[in-house]
């Protein structure tokens, strides 16, 4: 009985560790990609048609925050 509980706990801890690692890797990769693209938007002065001006840091932060909240919502479901 104790050995069966130990093996079950070990299996679940490995699964949770793998899921957590994948989740944080996804967040890190998304953040790296988003800020890299945002850097290029600012460097090359990409036009933001919604506001009728060149993309600013404020636009990037607002978009990044909205994407992160959406991603957390989808992952939570």
C-alpha positions in Angstrom: 0.0 0.0 0.0 2.7 2.5 0.9 4.8 1.5 -2.1 1.8 2.0 -4.4 1.2 5.5 -2.9 4.8 6.4 -3.3 4.8 5.3 -7.0 1.6 7.3 -7.6 3.0 10.4 -6.0 6.3 10.1 -7.9 4.4 9.7 -11.2 2.2 12.7 -10.5 5.1 14.9 -9.4 7.0 14.1 -12.6 3.9 15.0 -14.7 3.3 18.2 -12.8 7.0 19.1 -13.2 6.9 18.5 -16.9 3.7 20.5 -17.4 5.1 23.4 -15.3 8.4 23.4 -17.2 6.5 23.4 -20.6 4.3 26.2 -19.4 7.1 28.4 -18.2 9.1 27.6 -21.4 6.0 28.7 -23.4 5.8 31.9 -21.5 9.5 32.6 -21.9 9.4 31.9 -25.6 6.4 34.0 -26.1 7.9 36.9 -24.2 11.2 36.7 -26.1 9.4 36.6 -29.5 7.0 39.4 -28.6 9.7 41.8 -27.4 11.9 41.0 -30.3 9.2 41.8 -32.8 8.3 44.9 -30.7 11.9 46.1 -30.9 11.8 45.8 -34.6 8.6 47.8 -34.8 10.2 50.6 -32.9 13.5 50.4 -34.7 11.9 50.6 -38.1 9.2 53.0 -37.1 6.2 50.8 -38.1 3.0 52.8 -38.7 0.2 52.0 -36.2 -3.0 52.6 -38.3 -5.3 52.3 -35.2 -3.8 55.5 -33.7 -2.5 57.1 -36.8 1.1 57.4 -35.7 4.3 55.4 -35.4 4.3 52.5 -32.9 5.3 53.5 -29.4 6.5 51.6 -26.4 3.0 52.1 -24.8 1.4 50.3 -27.8 3.8 47.4 -27.3 3.2 47.1 -23.6 -0.5 47.3 -24.0 -0.6 44.6 -26.7 1.8 42.4 -24.8 -0.3 42.6 -21.6 -3.5 41.8 -23.5 -1.9 38.8 -25.1 -0.5 37.5 -21.8 -4.0 37.8 -20.1 -5.6 36.0 -23.1 -3.0 33.2 -22.9 -3.4 32.7 -19.2 -7.2 32.6 -19.7 -6.9 29.9 -22.4 -4.4 27.9 -20.4 -6.7 28.1 -17.3 -9.6 26.6 -19.2 
